[in-house]
Amino acid sequence: TDSGNKIEVVELFWYGCIHCYTLDPYIDKWADTLPKDVVFKRIPAITRKNLSPGAKAYYALETLDLDHKLHEKLFEAIHKEKTLNPVDEKNLIKWIATNGKLDTAEVNSAFNSFSMNAKLSRSFKMFKSAGATGVPSIIIDGRYLTSSTMAGGEQNTIDLMNYIIDNIRKEKTK
């Protein structure tokens, strides 16, 4: 973790994953009510090199300060509308430019920024070091790993996250 004395919750996701798309509204609702001692981070998982365009899309959205505006819409374009392929970098750039009302060159620059390779490398290492075998995966305080499959559904995932966070909080007060 790199969140100091706060409890860090990391969601490893991939835009092409239907389970990530299904969990996303639950995570969003949960993240909107975070206690002050909890930090939430999304990290796009890269399990194979060919999945990196989706990760680059998320990091570009962050760089362009469009992640809150377009993250959910990107999921919808892929899974609901079925108009976007999460491994087609050229079309991801075009989609972000169009939906973010930006010039394609600006989005392309975000996709190919100096810091992008470091972010992609961190995503790959995070997935491997967490012991995750798929997405979505949730890492809590760098010590606990769960998923909607392990927890038995989306709401159960949120309930389990809260349970683990409460136990970590109790542990810290001892």
Contacts in CASP RR format, 6 or more apart in sequence:
PFRMAT RR
TARGET T0000
AUTHOR 0000-0000-0000
METHOD contacts of the structure
MODEL  1
TDSGNKIEVVELFWYGCIHCYTLDPYIDKWADTLPKDVVFKRIPAITRKN
LSPGAKAYYALETLDLDHKLHEKLFEAIHKEKTLNPVDEKNLIKWIATNG
KLDTAEVNSAFNSFSMNAKLSRSFKMFKSAGATGVPSIIIDGRYLTSSTM
AGGEQNTIDLMNYIIDNIRKEKTK
1 8 0 8 1.000
1 141 0 8 1.000
1 142 0 8 1.000
2 8 0 8 1.000
3 39 0 8 1.000
5 37 0 8 1.000
5 172 0 8 1.000
6 37 0 8 1.000
6 38 0 8 1.000
6 39 0 8 1.000
7 37 0 8 1.000
7 38 0 8 1.000
7 39 0 8 1.000
7 140 0 8 1.000
7 141 0 8 1.000
7 165 0 8 1.000
7 168 0 8 1.000
7 169 0 8 1.000
8 38 0 8 1.000
8 39 0 8 1.000
8 41 0 8 1.000
8 139 0 8 1.000
8 140 0 8 1.000
8 141 0 8 1.000
8 142 0 8 1.000
9 38 0 8 1.000
9 39 0 8 1.000
9 40 0 8 1.000
9 41 0 8 1.000
9 138 0 8 1.000
9 139 0 8 1.000
9 140 0 8 1.000
9 141 0 8 1.000
9 161 0 8 1.000
9 165 0 8 1.000
10 40 0 8 1.000
10 41 0 8 1.000
10 42 0 8 1.000
10 43 0 8 1.000
10 126 0 8 1.000
10 130 0 8 1.000
10 138 0 8 1.000
10 139 0 8 1.000
10 140 0 8 1.000
10 142 0 8 1.000
11 23 0 8 1.000
11 27 0 8 1.000
11 40 0 8 1.000
11 41 0 8 1.000
11 42 0 8 1.000
11 43 0 8 1.000
11 136 0 8 1.000
11 137 0 8 1.000
11 138 0 8 1.000
12 43 0 8 1.000
12 44 0 8 1.000
12 45 0 8 1.000
12 126 0 8 1.000
12 127 0 8 1.000
12 130 0 8 1.000
12 132 0 8 1.000
12 134 0 8 1.000
12 135 0 8 1.000
12 136 0 8 1.000
12 137 0 8 1.000
12 138 0 8 1.000
12 139 0 8 1.000
13 20 0 8 1.000
13 23 0 8 1.000
13 24 0 8 1.000
13 42 0 8 1.000
13 43 0 8 1.000
13 44 0 8 1.000
13 45 0 8 1.000
13 135 0 8 1.000
13 136 0 8 1.000
14 20 0 8 1.000
14 44 0 8 1.000
14 45 0 8 1.000
14 47 0 8 1.000
14 51 0 8 1.000
14 54 0 8 1.000
14 55 0 8 1.000
14 86 0 8 1.000
14 135 0 8 1.000
15 44 0 8 1.000
15 54 0 8 1.000
15 57 0 8 1.000
15 58 0 8 1.000
15 74 0 8 1.000
15 75 0 8 1.000
15 78 0 8 1.000
15 86 0 8 1.000
16 54 0 8 1.000
16 78 0 8 1.000
16 79 0 8 1.000
16 86 0 8 1.000
17 135 0 8 1.000
17 136 0 8 1.000
18 79 0 8 1.000
19 135 0 8 1.000
19 136 0 8 1.000
19 148 0 8 1.000
19 149 0 8 1.000
20 75 0 8 1.000
20 135 0 8 1.000
20 136 0 8 1.000
21 75 0 8 1.000
21 76 0 8 1.000
21 78 0 8 1.000
21 79 0 8 1.000
22 148 0 8 1.000
22 154 0 8 1.000
23 136 0 8 1.000
23 148 0 8 1.000
23 154 0 8 1.000
23 157 0 8 1.000
24 71 0 8 1.000
24 72 0 8 1.000
24 75 0 8 1.000
25 72 0 8 1.000
26 154 0 8 1.000
26 155 0 8 1.000
26 157 0 8 1.000
26 158 0 8 1.000
27 158 0 8 1.000
28 72 0 8 1.000
30 40 0 8 1.000
30 158 0 8 1.000
30 161 0 8 1.000
30 162 0 8 1.000
31 40 0 8 1.000
34 40 0 8 1.000
35 165 0 8 1.000
37 169 0 8 1.000
38 165 0 8 1.000
42 58 0 8 1.000
42 67 0 8 1.000
42 71 0 8 1.000
43 122 0 8 1.000
43 123 0 8 1.000
43 126 0 8 1.000
44 54 0 8 1.000
44 55 0 8 1.000
44 57 0 8 1.000
44 58 0 8 1.000
44 59 0 8 1.000
44 123 0 8 1.000
45 51 0 8 1.000
45 55 0 8 1.000
45 123 0 8 1.000
45 126 0 8 1.000
45 127 0 8 1.000
45 132 0 8 1.000
45 134 0 8 1.000
45 135 0 8 1.000
45 137 0 8 1.000
46 52 0 8 1.000
46 55 0 8 1.000
46 120 0 8 1.000
46 123 0 8 1.000
46 124 0 8 1.000
46 127 0 8 1.000
47 127 0 8 1.000
47 134 0 8 1.000
47 135 0 8 1.000
50 87 0 8 1.000
51 86 0 8 1.000
51 87 0 8 1.000
52 120 0 8 1.000
53 86 0 8 1.000
53 87 0 8 1.000
53 88 0 8 1.000
53 89 0 8 1.000
53 92 0 8 1.000
54 86 0 8 1.000
54 87 0 8 1.000
54 89 0 8 1.000
54 92 0 8 1.000
55 119 0 8 1.000
55 120 0 8 1.000
55 123 0 8 1.000
56 89 0 8 1.000
56 92 0 8 1.000
56 111 0 8 1.000
56 116 0 8 1.000
56 120 0 8 1.000
57 74 0 8 1.000
57 86 0 8 1.000
57 92 0 8 1.000
57 96 0 8 1.000
57 111 0 8 1.000
58 67 0 8 1.000
58 71 0 8 1.000
59 110 0 8 1.000
59 116 0 8 1.000
59 119 0 8 1.000
59 120 0 8 1.000
60 93 0 8 1.000
60 96 0 8 1.000
60 107 0 8 1.000
60 110 0 8 1.000
60 111 0 8 1.000
61 67 0 8 1.000
61 70 0 8 1.000
61 71 0 8 1.000
61 74 0 8 1.000
61 96 0 8 1.000
63 110 0 8 1.000
63 113 0 8 1.000
64 96 0 8 1.000
64 100 0 8 1.000
64 102 0 8 1.000
64 106 0 8 1.000
64 107 0 8 1.000
64 110 0 8 1.000
66 96 0 8 1.000
66 100 0 8 1.000
69 100 0 8 1.000
70 96 0 8 1.000
70 99 0 8 1.000
70 100 0 8 1.000
73 99 0 8 1.000
74 84 0 8 1.000
74 95 0 8 1.000
74 96 0 8 1.000
77 83 0 8 1.000
77 84 0 8 1.000
77 95 0 8 1.000
78 84 0 8 1.000
78 85 0 8 1.000
78 86 0 8 1.000
84 91 0 8 1.000
84 92 0 8 1.000
84 95 0 8 1.000
85 91 0 8 1.000
86 92 0 8 1.000
89 111 0 8 1.000
92 111 0 8 1.000
93 104 0 8 1.000
93 107 0 8 1.000
93 108 0 8 1.000
93 111 0 8 1.000
94 104 0 8 1.000
96 102 0 8 1.000
96 107 0 8 1.000
97 103 0 8 1.000
97 104 0 8 1.000
97 106 0 8 1.000
97 107 0 8 1.000
110 116 0 8 1.000
126 139 0 8 1.000
127 137 0 8 1.000
130 137 0 8 1.000
130 139 0 8 1.000
130 142 0 8 1.000
130 145 0 8 1.000
131 145 0 8 1.000
132 139 0 8 1.000
132 145 0 8 1.000
132 147 0 8 1.000
134 147 0 8 1.000
135 147 0 8 1.000
136 147 0 8 1.000
136 148 0 8 1.000
137 145 0 8 1.000
137 146 0 8 1.000
137 147 0 8 1.000
138 145 0 8 1.000
138 146 0 8 1.000
138 147 0 8 1.000
138 157 0 8 1.000
138 161 0 8 1.000
139 145 0 8 1.000
140 146 0 8 1.000
140 161 0 8 1.000
140 164 0 8 1.000
140 165 0 8 1.000
140 168 0 8 1.000
141 164 0 8 1.000
141 165 0 8 1.000
141 168 0 8 1.000
144 164 0 8 1.000
146 157 0 8 1.000
146 160 0 8 1.000
146 161 0 8 1.000
146 164 0 8 1.000
147 157 0 8 1.000
148 154 0 8 1.000
148 156 0 8 1.000
148 157 0 8 1.000
151 157 0 8 1.000
151 159 0 8 1.000
151 160 0 8 1.000
END
